Amino acid sequence: MRKLFVVLAIVFAILGILFAVLPLGTLAFLPIGLALIFAFIAFMNSDVTQKNLPKWILIVSGLTLIAVIGKVTLVKDEVAKDVQFEQKKEESKKEDLKDLEGLE
């Protein structure tokens, strides 16, 4: 049973790291939370000599959780309006209208 929890914790920790790196926002909280839960269960079910791997998974998952929280709170995703593109688009529309009027 311990091996199952360790494997699940590793898989969810890797998914959490991938979601934290990719721009998926708060979606990374789910695999990180599951990795923390499974690593904690594996840690509790382990003998004294076997607690090293679940401990490292807990540490990595915790650091990833801190990174995601920092990314969500500190990084603002704002879309800037491209004024030059809008002006070129309006000029292009005017030129197209002039070309269509010239065809008549």
Backbone as CSV, one residue per row, in Angstrom:
resi,resn,N_x,N_y,N_z,CA_x,CA_y,CA_z,C_x,C_y,C_z
1,MET,0.826,-1.192,0.000,0.000,0.000,0.000,0.868,1.254,0.000
2,ARG,1.997,1.196,0.702,2.903,2.329,0.779,3.447,2.676,-0.604
3,LYS,3.792,1.640,-1.374,4.346,1.880,-2.709,3.329,2.587,-3.616
4,LEU,2.070,2.204,-3.489,1.025,2.847,-4.283,0.937,4.334,-3.953
5,PHE,0.961,4.671,-2.666,0.888,6.072,-2.272,2.132,6.842,-2.713
6,VAL,3.288,6.205,-2.671,4.521,6.868,-3.123,4.452,7.140,-4.619
7,VAL,4.013,6.149,-5.384,3.919,6.331,-6.840,2.897,7.416,-7.179
8,LEU,1.741,7.392,-6.527,0.739,8.429,-6.773,1.262,9.810,-6.385
9,ALA,1.985,9.885,-5.280,2.543,11.167,-4.855,3.564,11.681,-5.860
10,ILE,4.391,10.793,-6.387,5.388,11.205,-7.392,4.699,11.690,-8.658
11,VAL,3.696,10.953,-9.117,2.987,11.337,-10.346,2.322,12.696,-10.181
12,PHE,1.620,12.880,-9.070,0.927,14.154,-8.865,1.907,15.297,-8.593
13,ALA,3.052,15.005,-7.989,4.059,16.044,-7.785,4.624,16.504,-9.129
14,ILE,4.871,15.567,-10.019,5.370,15.924,-11.357,4.325,16.726,-12.120
15,LEU,3.057,16.287,-12.049,1.984,17.056,-12.703,1.867,18.456,-12.102
16,GLY,2.007,18.557,-10.795,1.947,19.865,-10.149,3.058,20.780,-10.596
17,ILE,4.264,20.225,-10.746,5.394,21.028,-11.230,5.145,21.486,-12.663
18,LEU,4.634,20.582,-13.497,4.349,20.955,-14.888,3.274,22.036,-14.964
19,PHE,2.217,21.881,-14.174,1.157,22.888,-14.178,1.642,24.212,-13.607
20,ALA,2.585,24.161,-12.680,3.121,25.401,-12.101,3.967,26.157,-13.122
21,VAL,4.677,25.420,-13.963,5.533,26.054,-14.969,4.696,26.579,-16.128
22,LEU,3.708,25.808,-16.536,2.853,26.229,-17.636,1.874,27.299,-17.151
23,PRO,1.372,28.112,-18.056,0.449,29.179,-17.627,-0.975,28.668,-17.417
24,LEU,-1.150,27.815,-16.440,-2.463,27.243,-16.182,-3.123,27.828,-14.945
25,GLY,-2.497,28.807,-14.338,-3.107,29.495,-13.205,-3.272,28.612,-11.988
26,THR,-4.470,28.604,-11.437,-4.721,27.895,-10.187,-5.010,26.418,-10.391
27,LEU,-4.946,25.930,-11.612,-5.181,24.515,-11.875,-4.110,23.634,-11.238
28,ALA,-2.951,24.187,-10.934,-1.859,23.427,-10.341,-2.134,23.058,-8.893
29,PHE,-3.090,23.726,-8.251,-3.377,23.419,-6.849,-3.897,21.994,-6.659
30,LEU,-4.663,21.479,-7.602,-5.242,20.144,-7.467,-4.164,19.049,-7.412
31,PRO,-3.270,18.931,-8.406,-2.270,17.867,-8.295,-1.284,18.084,-7.147
32,ILE,-0.994,19.332,-6.814,-0.086,19.580,-5.697,-0.734,19.140,-4.387
33,GLY,-2.004,19.450,-4.225,-2.716,19.023,-3.019,-2.789,17.508,-2.909
34,LEU,-3.061,16.843,-4.032,-3.101,15.382,-4.021,-1.725,14.793,-3.733
35,ALA,-0.680,15.400,-4.280,0.676,14.923,-4.000,1.007,15.074,-2.524
36,LEU,0.612,16.193,-1.931,0.855,16.382,-0.498,0.102,15.344,0.334
37,ILE,-1.139,15.068,-0.015,-1.935,14.088,0.727,-1.336,12.692,0.609
38,PHE,-1.034,12.264,-0.621,-0.486,10.925,-0.815,0.911,10.783,-0.203
39,ALA,1.716,11.820,-0.285,3.053,11.762,0.324,2.939,11.703,1.842
40,PHE,1.989,12.416,2.413,1.800,12.372,3.865,1.330,10.991,4.310
41,ILE,0.406,10.390,3.552,-0.055,9.039,3.893,1.097,8.040,3.772
42,ALA,1.906,8.173,2.709,3.060,7.279,2.544,4.072,7.496,3.666
43,PHE,4.248,8.734,4.077,5.173,9.042,5.171,4.701,8.391,6.472
44,MET,3.417,8.454,6.740,2.886,7.867,7.972,2.920,6.337,7.943
45,ASN,2.770,5.730,6.761,2.776,4.274,6.650,4.179,3.687,6.526
46,SER,5.205,4.516,6.481,6.569,4.046,6.277,7.257,3.753,7.600
47,ASP,8.234,2.852,7.501,9.101,2.611,8.649,10.079,3.768,8.763
48,VAL,10.874,3.755,9.818,11.834,4.834,10.054,12.858,4.913,8.919
49,THR,13.276,3.771,8.386,14.289,3.766,7.323,13.710,4.112,5.958
50,GLN,12.388,4.025,5.804,11.758,4.257,4.506,11.130,5.634,4.374
51,LYS,11.319,6.506,5.319,10.645,7.807,5.303,11.370,8.865,4.468
52,ASN,12.487,8.522,3.869,13.276,9.512,3.135,12.562,9.996,1.868
53,LEU,12.075,9.080,1.023,11.433,9.467,-0.244,10.133,10.241,-0.021
54,PRO,9.225,9.772,0.838,8.013,10.577,1.076,8.323,11.957,1.655
55,LYS,9.385,12.047,2.462,9.772,13.347,3.024,10.198,14.297,1.906
56,TRP,10.971,13.810,0.942,11.409,14.660,-0.170,10.242,15.044,-1.076
57,ILE,9.307,14.135,-1.251,8.126,14.463,-2.048,7.309,15.552,-1.349
58,LEU,7.191,15.458,-0.031,6.504,16.505,0.725,7.202,17.850,0.572
59,ILE,8.522,17.845,0.627,9.286,19.090,0.505,9.107,19.694,-0.882
60,VAL,9.247,18.864,-1.913,9.111,19.362,-3.290,7.687,19.866,-3.546
61,SER,6.697,19.131,-3.074,5.304,19.553,-3.266,5.018,20.847,-2.507
62,GLY,5.571,20.967,-1.321,5.380,22.201,-0.552,6.015,23.399,-1.227
63,LEU,7.229,23.208,-1.749,7.891,24.309,-2.460,7.139,24.683,-3.732
64,THR,6.613,23.687,-4.417,5.826,23.964,-5.615,4.545,24.713,-5.255
65,LEU,3.928,24.331,-4.148,2.739,25.036,-3.682,3.045,26.494,-3.363
66,ILE,4.163,26.739,-2.714,4.565,28.116,-2.409,4.824,28.897,-3.699
67,ALA,5.458,28.246,-4.676,5.739,28.912,-5.951,4.446,29.266,-6.679
68,VAL,3.471,28.363,-6.668,2.203,28.630,-7.357,1.436,29.744,-6.653
69,ILE,1.429,29.731,-5.334,0.759,30.798,-4.596,1.419,32.145,-4.900
70,GLY,2.748,32.159,-4.933,3.463,33.388,-5.274,3.183,33.839,-6.691
71,LYS,3.122,32.893,-7.609,2.848,33.230,-9.006,1.435,33.795,-9.171
72,VAL,0.484,33.214,-8.471,-0.907,33.668,-8.587,-1.077,35.049,-7.963
73,THR,-0.425,35.289,-6.841,-0.638,36.562,-6.148,0.235,37.695,-6.677
74,LEU,1.429,37.393,-7.140,2.364,38.453,-7.524,2.364,38.790,-9.014
75,VAL,2.064,37.835,-9.860,2.124,38.064,-11.301,0.740,38.446,-11.797
76,LYS,0.651,39.593,-12.410,-0.618,40.071,-12.961,-0.622,39.851,-14.473
77,ASP,-1.591,39.102,-14.948,-1.733,38.857,-16.375,-2.688,39.892,-16.947
78,GLU,-2.133,40.860,-17.627,-2.943,41.907,-18.229,-2.684,41.940,-19.731
79,VAL,-3.725,42.163,-20.461,-3.612,42.269,-21.905,-3.494,43.740,-22.258
80,ALA,-2.395,44.095,-22.915,-2.181,45.486,-23.304,-2.796,45.720,-24.678
81,LYS,-3.384,46.877,-24.846,-3.996,47.206,-26.120,-2.914,47.711,-27.067
82,ASP,-2.884,47.134,-28.252,-1.894,47.486,-29.256,-2.456,48.622,-30.115
83,VAL,-2.062,49.844,-29.806,-2.598,51.025,-30.478,-2.124,51.084,-31.927
84,GLN,-0.886,50.736,-32.163,-0.355,50.793,-33.529,-1.098,49.828,-34.443
85,PHE,-1.374,48.638,-33.941,-2.105,47.667,-34.752,-3.511,48.162,-35.062
86,GLU,-4.165,48.755,-34.081,-5.514,49.289,-34.299,-5.506,50.390,-35.352
87,GLN,-4.486,51.264,-35.315,-4.392,52.335,-36.306,-4.161,51.761,-37.699
88,LYS,-3.291,50.769,-37.807,-3.033,50.148,-39.104,-4.286,49.448,-39.621
89,LYS,-5.049,48.877,-38.735,-6.278,48.201,-39.129,-7.298,49.203,-39.676
90,GLU,-7.425,50.347,-39.011,-8.347,51.383,-39.494,-7.881,51.942,-40.834
91,GLU,-6.585,52.175,-40.979,-6.053,52.668,-42.253,-6.284,51.654,-43.355
92,SER,-6.130,50.390,-43.050,-6.352,49.336,-44.033,-7.819,49.297,-44.469
93,LYS,-8.728,49.493,-43.531,-10.155,49.521,-43.878,-10.462,50.694,-44.797
94,LYS,-9.881,51.860,-44.510,-10.109,53.038,-45.342,-9.551,52.828,-46.746
95,GLU,-8.372,52.225,-46.831,-7.782,51.969,-48.142,-8.620,50.964,-48.919
96,ASP,-9.135,49.970,-48.248,-9.989,48.982,-48.921,-11.269,49.605,-49.429
97,LEU,-11.857,50.518,-48.647,-13.057,51.210,-49.099,-12.778,52.074,-50.327
98,LYS,-11.616,52.744,-50.338,-11.236,53.562,-51.487,-11.044,52.673,-52.727
99,ASP,-10.439,51.492,-52.537,-10.238,50.588,-53.657,-11.588,50.094,-54.193
100,LEU,-12.519,49.809,-53.297,-13.838,49.344,-53.738,-14.596,50.452,-54.458
101,GLU,-14.466,51.694,-53.981,-15.130,52.815,-54.658,-14.502,53.062,-56.033
102,GLY,-13.204,52.782,-56.166,-12.533,52.975,-57.433,-12.953,51.960,-58.476
103,LEU,-13.462,50.818,-58.054,-13.899,49.794,-58.991,-15.221,50.155,-59.678
104,GLU,-16.017,50.983,-59.054,-17.336,51.320,-59.614,-17.236,52.243,-60.745
